[in-house]
Amino acid sequence: MANHKSALKRIRSNESKRLRNKYQHKTTRNAIKRLRELTDKKEAEALLPSVVSMLDRLAKKNIIHANKAANLKSNLVKHVASI
């Protein structure tokens, strides 16, 4: 167990950040799944910008790697174009 006040605070803040990151990551994964399941092109084109924005935010905060975000965005754009 930590002995210093700063170490105790770091444990608390790390846990809250971990939960926030987990929530954002899971929400984005669900949005991606929803987008991939869509068959209507209009709906998919409407949802795509919000999903891309979520991926950019995750990459900016280093929750996912920037290249992974780019690959996901590329594949989603290809998928929407092919509907």
BADREN-197780 format. One record per atom (N, C-alpha, C, O, CB): atom name; residue in one letter; x, y, z. Coordinates in steps of 0.1 Angstrom, whole numbers, plus 2048, in hexadecimal, padded with zeros to 3 digits. Last residue first. Glycine has a CB too. Example, Ala and Ser with C-alpha at 12.3 -4.5 7.8 and 13.67 -1.06 7.14 Angstrom:
BEGIN
+------+-----+-----+-----+-----+
: atom : res :  c1 :  c2 :  c3 :
+------+-----+-----+-----+-----+
:    N :   s : 880 : 7EA : 847 :
:   CA :   s : 889 : 7F5 : 847 :
:    C :   s : 881 : 800 : 84F :
:    O :   s : 886 : 80B : 850 :
:   CB :   s : 88D : 7FA : 839 :
:    N :   a : 884 : 7C7 : 84E :
:   CA :   a : 87B : 7D3 : 84E :
:    C :   a : 884 : 7DF : 84E :
:    O :   a : 88E : 7DF : 855 :
:   CB :   a : 871 : 7D3 : 85A :
+------+-----+-----+-----+-----+
***
This chain:
BEGIN
+------+-----+-----+-----+-----+
: atom : res :  c1 :  c2 :  c3 :
+------+-----+-----+-----+-----+
:    N :   i : 724 : 805 : 612 :
:   CA :   i : 716 : 801 : 615 :
:    C :   i : 70E : 804 : 609 :
:    O :   i : 701 : 802 : 60A :
:   CB :   i : 711 : 808 : 622 :
:    N :   s : 73E : 80E : 60E :
:   CA :   s : 73A : 802 : 607 :
:    C :   s : 72B : 7FE : 609 :
:    O :   s : 726 : 7F5 : 602 :
:   CB :   s : 743 : 7F7 : 60B :
:    N :   a : 741 : 824 : 61F :
:   CA :   a : 740 : 826 : 610 :
:    C :   a : 73B : 81A : 608 :
:    O :   a : 735 : 81B : 5FE :
:   CB :   a : 74E : 82A : 60B :
:    N :   v : 742 : 817 : 637 :
:   CA :   v : 736 : 820 : 634 :
:    C :   v : 735 : 822 : 625 :
:    O :   v : 72A : 823 : 620 :
:   CB :   v : 738 : 82D : 63C :
:    N :   h : 75B : 80A : 634 :
:   CA :   h : 74F : 802 : 636 :
:    C :   h : 742 : 80B : 633 :
:    O :   h : 739 : 806 : 62C :
:   CB :   h : 74E : 7FE : 645 :
:    N :   k : 76D : 81F : 632 :
:   CA :   k : 76B : 816 : 626 :
:    C :   k : 75E : 80E : 628 :
:    O :   k : 757 : 80C : 61E :
:   CB :   k : 777 : 80C : 626 :
:    N :   v : 769 : 82A : 64B :
:   CA :   v : 766 : 832 : 63F :
:    C :   v : 764 : 829 : 633 :
:    O :   v : 75A : 82B : 62B :
:   CB :   v : 771 : 83D : 63D :
:    N :   l : 773 : 815 : 65A :
:   CA :   l : 765 : 819 : 65C :
:    C :   l : 760 : 821 : 650 :
:    O :   l : 755 : 820 : 64B :
:   CB :   l : 763 : 821 : 669 :
:    N :   n : 78E : 814 : 653 :
:   CA :   n : 785 : 809 : 650 :
:    C :   n : 777 : 80C : 651 :
:    O :   n : 76E : 807 : 649 :
:   CB :   n : 789 : 7FE : 65A :
:    N :   s : 796 : 82E : 65C :
:   CA :   s : 798 : 82A : 64E :
:    C :   s : 78E : 81F : 64A :
:    O :   s : 787 : 81F : 640 :
:   CB :   s : 7A6 : 826 : 64A :
:    N :   k : 792 : 82B : 677 :
:   CA :   k : 78B : 836 : 670 :
:    C :   k : 78B : 832 : 661 :
:    O :   k : 781 : 833 : 65A :
:   CB :   k : 791 : 843 : 672 :
:    N :   l : 7A4 : 817 : 67E :
:   CA :   l : 796 : 815 : 680 :
:    C :   l : 78E : 81F : 678 :
:    O :   l : 784 : 81B : 671 :
:   CB :   l : 793 : 817 : 68F :
:    N :   n : 7BD : 823 : 677 :
:   CA :   n : 7B8 : 817 : 670 :
:    C :   n : 7A9 : 815 : 672 :
:    O :   n : 7A3 : 811 : 668 :
:   CB :   n : 7C0 : 80B : 675 :
:    N :   a : 7BC : 839 : 689 :
:   CA :   a : 7BD : 83B : 67B :
:    C :   a : 7B8 : 82F : 673 :
:    O :   a : 7B0 : 830 : 669 :
:   CB :   a : 7CB : 83F : 676 :
:    N :   a : 7BD : 82B : 6A1 :
:   CA :   a : 7B2 : 834 : 69E :
:    C :   a : 7B1 : 836 : 68F :
:    O :   a : 7A6 : 836 : 68A :
:   CB :   a : 7B3 : 841 : 6A6 :
:    N :   k : 7D6 : 81F : 69E :
:   CA :   k : 7CA : 817 : 69F :
:    C :   k : 7BE : 81F : 69C :
:    O :   k : 7B5 : 81A : 695 :
:   CB :   k : 7C9 : 810 : 6AE :
:    N :   n : 7E7 : 836 : 69F :
:   CA :   n : 7E6 : 82D : 692 :
:    C :   n : 7DA : 824 : 693 :
:    O :   n : 7D4 : 822 : 688 :
:   CB :   n : 7F2 : 825 : 691 :
:    N :   a : 7E3 : 83F : 6B9 :
:   CA :   a : 7DF : 847 : 6AE :
:    C :   a : 7DD : 83F : 6A1 :
:    O :   a : 7D4 : 841 : 699 :
:   CB :   a : 7E9 : 853 : 6AC :
:    N :   h : 7D7 : 827 : 6D1 :
:   CA :   h : 7E2 : 82D : 6C9 :
:    C :   h : 7DC : 834 : 6BD :
:    O :   h : 7D2 : 831 : 6B8 :
:   CB :   h : 7EB : 821 : 6C4 :
:    N :   i : 7C0 : 832 : 6EB :
:   CA :   i : 7C4 : 828 : 6E0 :
:    C :   i : 7CF : 82F : 6D8 :
:    O :   i : 7D1 : 83B : 6D9 :
:   CB :   i : 7B8 : 825 : 6D7 :
:    N :   i : 7C5 : 845 : 6FD :
:   CA :   i : 7BE : 839 : 702 :
:    C :   i : 7C0 : 82E : 6F8 :
:    O :   i : 7C1 : 822 : 6FB :
:   CB :   i : 7AE : 83C : 704 :
:    N :   n : 7D1 : 85D : 6F8 :
:   CA :   n : 7D9 : 851 : 6F9 :
:    C :   n : 7D2 : 845 : 6FF :
:    O :   n : 7D8 : 83D : 705 :
:   CB :   n : 7E6 : 854 : 701 :
:    N :   k : 7C1 : 872 : 6F2 :
:   CA :   k : 7C3 : 870 : 700 :
:    C :   k : 7CB : 863 : 703 :
:    O :   k : 7CD : 85F : 70E :
:   CB :   k : 7B6 : 86E : 708 :
:    N :   k : 7BF : 870 : 6D7 :
:   CA :   k : 7C5 : 87C : 6DC :
:    C :   k : 7C9 : 87A : 6EB :
:    O :   k : 7D3 : 87F : 6F0 :
:   CB :   k : 7BC : 888 : 6DB :
:    N :   a : 7B1 : 858 : 6D4 :
:   CA :   a : 7BF : 859 : 6CF :
:    C :   a : 7C6 : 865 : 6D6 :
:    O :   a : 7D2 : 864 : 6D9 :
:   CB :   a : 7C0 : 859 : 6C0 :
:    N :   l : 798 : 860 : 6DD :
:   CA :   l : 79F : 855 : 6E4 :
:    C :   l : 7AE : 855 : 6E0 :
:    O :   l : 7B7 : 853 : 6E9 :
:   CB :   l : 799 : 847 : 6E0 :
:    N :   r : 792 : 874 : 6CA :
:   CA :   r : 793 : 877 : 6D8 :
:    C :   r : 79B : 86D : 6E0 :
:    O :   r : 7A3 : 870 : 6E8 :
:   CB :   r : 785 : 879 : 6DE :
:    N :   d : 790 : 864 : 6B3 :
:   CA :   d : 79A : 86F : 6B4 :
:    C :   d : 79C : 873 : 6C2 :
:    O :   d : 7A8 : 875 : 6C6 :
:   CB :   d : 796 : 87B : 6AC :
:    N :   l : 77A : 855 : 6BA :
:   CA :   l : 787 : 84E : 6B8 :
:    C :   l : 792 : 858 : 6B9 :
:    O :   l : 79C : 856 : 6BE :
:   CB :   l : 787 : 847 : 6AA :
:    N :   m : 766 : 868 : 6BA :
:   CA :   m : 769 : 860 : 6C6 :
:    C :   m : 777 : 85A : 6C5 :
:    O :   m : 77E : 85A : 6CF :
:   CB :   m : 75E : 856 : 6C9 :
:    N :   s : 766 : 871 : 6A0 :
:   CA :   s : 76A : 87A : 6AA :
:    C :   s : 76D : 873 : 6B7 :
:    O :   s : 777 : 877 : 6BE :
:   CB :   s : 75E : 884 : 6AD :
:    N :   v : 75D : 85A : 693 :
:   CA :   v : 76A : 85E : 690 :
:    C :   v : 76F : 868 : 69B :
:    O :   v : 77B : 868 : 69F :
:   CB :   v : 76B : 865 : 682 :
:    N :   v : 743 : 859 : 69E :
:   CA :   v : 74C : 84E : 6A1 :
:    C :   v : 75B : 853 : 69E :
:    O :   v : 763 : 850 : 6A6 :
:   CB :   v : 749 : 842 : 699 :
:    N :   s : 739 : 871 : 692 :
:   CA :   s : 739 : 870 : 6A1 :
:    C :   s : 743 : 865 : 6A5 :
:    O :   s : 74A : 866 : 6AF :
:   CB :   s : 72C : 86D : 6A7 :
:    N :   p : 73A : 86B : 676 :
:   CA :   p : 742 : 876 : 67C :
:    C :   p : 743 : 875 : 68C :
:    O :   p : 74E : 878 : 691 :
:   CB :   p : 73C : 883 : 679 :
:    N :   l : 728 : 853 : 674 :
:   CA :   l : 737 : 853 : 672 :
:    C :   l : 73E : 85E : 678 :
:    O :   l : 748 : 85C : 67F :
:   CB :   l : 739 : 852 : 663 :
:    N :   l : 70D : 858 : 675 :
:   CA :   l : 714 : 853 : 681 :
:    C :   l : 723 : 854 : 680 :
:    O :   l : 72A : 855 : 68A :
:   CB :   l : 710 : 845 : 685 :
:    N :   a : 706 : 85F : 65B :
:   CA :   a : 703 : 868 : 666 :
:    C :   a : 70B : 865 : 673 :
:    O :   a : 70F : 86D : 67B :
:   CB :   a : 6F4 : 868 : 669 :
:    N :   e : 70D : 849 : 64D :
:   CA :   e : 714 : 856 : 64A :
:    C :   e : 712 : 860 : 655 :
:    O :   e : 71A : 868 : 658 :
:   CB :   e : 710 : 85B : 63C :
:    N :   a : 6FB : 837 : 657 :
:   CA :   a : 709 : 834 : 659 :
:    C :   a : 711 : 841 : 657 :
:    O :   a : 71A : 844 : 65F :
:   CB :   a : 70E : 829 : 650 :
:    N :   e : 6E3 : 842 : 64E :
:   CA :   e : 6E5 : 841 : 65D :
:    C :   e : 6F4 : 83F : 65F :
:    O :   e : 6F9 : 845 : 669 :
:   CB :   e : 6DD : 835 : 663 :
:    N :   k : 6E7 : 83F : 632 :
:   CA :   k : 6E4 : 84C : 638 :
:    C :   k : 6E7 : 84C : 647 :
:    O :   k : 6EE : 855 : 64C :
:   CB :   k : 6D6 : 850 : 636 :
:    N :   k : 6E9 : 823 : 62F :
:   CA :   k : 6F5 : 82B : 62C :
:    C :   k : 6F3 : 839 : 633 :
:    O :   k : 6FD : 83F : 638 :
:   CB :   k : 6F7 : 82D : 61D :
:    N :   d : 6E0 : 809 : 644 :
:   CA :   d : 6DB : 815 : 63D :
:    C :   d : 6E6 : 81F : 63B :
:    O :   d : 6EC : 823 : 645 :
:   CB :   d : 6CF : 81B : 644 :
:    N :   t : 6EB : 7F6 : 653 :
:   CA :   t : 6EA : 7F3 : 645 :
:    C :   t : 6E5 : 7FF : 63D :
:    O :   t : 6E6 : 7FE : 630 :
:   CB :   t : 6E1 : 7E7 : 643 :
:    N :   l : 701 : 7F3 : 66F :
:   CA :   l : 6F8 : 7FB : 667 :
:    C :   l : 6F7 : 7F6 : 659 :
:    O :   l : 702 : 7F3 : 653 :
:   CB :   l : 6FA : 80A : 668 :
:    N :   e : 716 : 7E7 : 67B :
:   CA :   e : 70A : 7DF : 67A :
:    C :   e : 700 : 7E6 : 671 :
:    O :   e : 6F6 : 7E0 : 66D :
:   CB :   e : 704 : 7DC : 687 :
:    N :   r : 72A : 7FA : 67E :
:   CA :   r : 72D : 7EF : 675 :
:    C :   r : 720 : 7E6 : 672 :
:    O :   r : 71F : 7E0 : 668 :
:   CB :   r : 737 : 7E6 : 67B :
:    N :   l : 71E : 80B : 691 :
:   CA :   l : 720 : 810 : 684 :
:    C :   l : 722 : 804 : 67A :
:    O :   l : 71D : 805 : 66F :
:   CB :   l : 72C : 819 : 683 :
:    N :   r : 71F : 7FA : 6A8 :
:   CA :   r : 712 : 7FF : 6A3 :
:    C :   r : 713 : 803 : 694 :
:    O :   r : 70B : 800 : 68C :
:   CB :   r : 70C : 80A : 6AB :
:    N :   k : 73B : 7F8 : 6AB :
:   CA :   k : 733 : 7EC : 6A8 :
:    C :   k : 725 : 7F0 : 6A2 :
:    O :   k : 721 : 7E9 : 698 :
:   CB :   k : 731 : 7E4 : 6B5 :
:    N :   i : 740 : 813 : 6B1 :
:   CA :   i : 746 : 80C : 6A5 :
:    C :   i : 73E : 800 : 6A1 :
:    O :   i : 73B : 7FE : 695 :
:   CB :   i : 755 : 809 : 6A7 :
:    N :   a : 733 : 815 : 6C9 :
:   CA :   a : 72F : 81D : 6BE :
:    C :   a : 734 : 818 : 6B1 :
:    O :   a : 72D : 818 : 6A6 :
:   CB :   a : 734 : 82C : 6C0 :
:    N :   n : 741 : 803 : 6D9 :
:   CA :   n : 733 : 800 : 6D6 :
:    C :   n : 72E : 808 : 6CA :
:    O :   n : 726 : 803 : 6C2 :
:   CB :   n : 72B : 804 : 6E3 :
:    N :   r : 75A : 810 : 6D9 :
:   CA :   r : 759 : 803 : 6D3 :
:    C :   r : 74B : 7FF : 6D0 :
:    O :   r : 748 : 7F9 : 6C5 :
:   CB :   r : 75F : 7F8 : 6DD :
:    N :   t : 752 : 827 : 6E7 :
:   CA :   t : 757 : 828 : 6DA :
:    C :   t : 756 : 81B : 6D3 :
:    O :   t : 752 : 81A : 6C7 :
:   CB :   t : 765 : 82E : 6D9 :
:    N :   t : 74C : 81C : 700 :
:   CA :   t : 742 : 823 : 6F9 :
:    C :   t : 746 : 825 : 6EA :
:    O :   t : 73D : 823 : 6E2 :
:   CB :   t : 740 : 831 : 6FF :
:    N :   k : 765 : 812 : 708 :
:   CA :   k : 75A : 809 : 705 :
:    C :   k : 74F : 810 : 6FD :
:    O :   k : 749 : 809 : 6F5 :
:   CB :   k : 755 : 804 : 713 :
:    N :   h : 774 : 82A : 70A :
:   CA :   h : 778 : 820 : 701 :
:    C :   h : 76D : 817 : 6FD :
:    O :   h : 76A : 813 : 6F2 :
:   CB :   h : 784 : 818 : 706 :
:    N :   q : 766 : 837 : 71F :
:   CA :   q : 767 : 83E : 712 :
:    C :   q : 76B : 833 : 707 :
:    O :   q : 765 : 833 : 6FC :
:   CB :   q : 771 : 849 : 712 :
:    N :   y : 769 : 825 : 734 :
:   CA :   y : 75C : 829 : 72F :
:    C :   y : 75C : 82E : 721 :
:    O :   y : 755 : 82A : 719 :
:   CB :   y : 756 : 833 : 739 :
:    N :   k : 785 : 824 : 737 :
:   CA :   k : 77E : 818 : 733 :
:    C :   k : 770 : 81B : 72E :
:    O :   k : 76C : 815 : 724 :
:   CB :   k : 77D : 80F : 740 :
:    N :   n : 78A : 83F : 73E :
:   CA :   n : 790 : 83A : 731 :
:    C :   n : 788 : 82D : 72D :
:    O :   n : 785 : 82C : 721 :
:   CB :   n : 79F : 837 : 733 :
:    N :   r : 77D : 83F : 757 :
:   CA :   r : 779 : 848 : 74D :
:    C :   r : 77D : 843 : 73F :
:    O :   r : 776 : 843 : 735 :
:   CB :   r : 77E : 856 : 74F :
:    N :   l : 78C : 82C : 765 :
:   CA :   l : 77E : 829 : 763 :
:    C :   l : 778 : 832 : 757 :
:    O :   l : 770 : 82E : 74F :
:   CB :   l : 776 : 82C : 76F :
:    N :   r : 7A5 : 838 : 765 :
:   CA :   r : 7A4 : 82B : 75F :
:    C :   r : 795 : 828 : 75B :
:    O :   r : 792 : 823 : 751 :
:   CB :   r : 7A9 : 820 : 768 :
:    N :   k : 7A0 : 84F : 774 :
:   CA :   k : 7A4 : 851 : 766 :
:    C :   k : 7A2 : 843 : 75E :
:    O :   k : 79D : 843 : 753 :
:   CB :   k : 7B2 : 855 : 764 :
:    N :   s : 79B : 844 : 78D :
:   CA :   s : 790 : 84B : 786 :
:    C :   s : 793 : 84D : 777 :
:    O :   s : 78A : 84C : 76F :
:   CB :   s : 78E : 859 : 78D :
:    N :   e : 7B4 : 838 : 791 :
:   CA :   e : 7A8 : 82F : 790 :
:    C :   e : 79D : 837 : 789 :
:    O :   e : 796 : 831 : 781 :
:   CB :   e : 7A4 : 82B : 79F :
:    N :   n : 7C5 : 84E : 792 :
:   CA :   n : 7C7 : 843 : 788 :
:    C :   n : 7BB : 83B : 786 :
:    O :   n : 7B7 : 837 : 77B :
:   CB :   n : 7D3 : 83B : 78B :
:    N :   s : 7BC : 85A : 7A9 :
:   CA :   s : 7BA : 861 : 79C :
:    C :   s : 7BC : 857 : 791 :
:    O :   s : 7B5 : 858 : 787 :
:   CB :   s : 7C4 : 86D : 79B :
:    N :   r : 7C3 : 848 : 7BD :
:   CA :   r : 7B5 : 84C : 7BB :
:    C :   r : 7B3 : 852 : 7AE :
:    O :   r : 7A9 : 84E : 7A7 :
:   CB :   r : 7B1 : 856 : 7C6 :
:    N :   i : 7DF : 847 : 7BA :
:   CA :   i : 7D7 : 83A : 7B9 :
:    C :   i : 7C8 : 83E : 7B6 :
:    O :   i : 7C2 : 838 : 7AD :
:   CB :   i : 7D8 : 832 : 7C5 :
:    N :   r : 7E6 : 861 : 7BF :
:   CA :   r : 7E8 : 85C : 7B2 :
:    C :   r : 7E0 : 84F : 7B0 :
:    O :   r : 7DB : 84D : 7A5 :
:   CB :   r : 7F7 : 859 : 7B0 :
:    N :   k : 7DF : 862 : 7DA :
:   CA :   k : 7D7 : 86B : 7D1 :
:    C :   k : 7D9 : 865 : 7C3 :
:    O :   k : 7D0 : 865 : 7BB :
:   CB :   k : 7DC : 87A : 7D2 :
:    N :   l : 7F3 : 852 : 7E4 :
:   CA :   l : 7E5 : 84E : 7E6 :
:    C :   l : 7DC : 856 : 7DC :
:    O :   l : 7D3 : 850 : 7D7 :
:   CB :   l : 7E1 : 851 : 7F5 :
:    N :   a : 80A : 861 : 7DD :
:   CA :   a : 808 : 854 : 7D7 :
:    C :   a : 7F9 : 84F : 7D8 :
:    O :   a : 7F4 : 848 : 7CF :
:   CB :   a : 812 : 849 : 7DD :
:    N :   s : 806 : 877 : 7ED :
:   CA :   s : 806 : 879 : 7DE :
:    C :   s : 804 : 86B : 7D7 :
:    O :   s : 7FD : 86B : 7CD :
:   CB :   s : 813 : 880 : 7D9 :
:    N :   k : 809 : 86C : 806 :
:   CA :   k : 7FD : 872 : 802 :
:    C :   k : 7FB : 873 : 7F3 :
:    O :   k : 7F1 : 870 : 7ED :
:   CB :   k : 7FB : 880 : 809 :
:    N :   h : 81B : 84D : 808 :
:   CA :   h : 81B : 85B : 806 :
:    C :   h : 80D : 860 : 802 :
:    O :   h : 806 : 859 : 7FB :
:   CB :   h : 825 : 860 : 7FC :
:    N :   n : 818 : 831 : 808 :
:   CA :   n : 81A : 838 : 815 :
:    C :   n : 819 : 847 : 814 :
:    O :   n : 816 : 84E : 81E :
:   CB :   n : 828 : 835 : 81A :
:    N :   a : 804 : 817 : 7FA :
:   CA :   a : 80C : 823 : 7F9 :
:    C :   a : 80D : 82A : 806 :
:    O :   a : 804 : 82A : 80E :
:   CB :   a : 806 : 82D : 7EE :
:    N :   m : 808 : 7F4 : 800 :
:   CA :   m : 800 : 800 : 800 :
:    C :   m : 809 : 80C : 800 :
:    O :   m : 814 : 80C : 806 :
:   CB :   m : 7F6 : 800 : 80C :
+------+-----+-----+-----+-----+
***
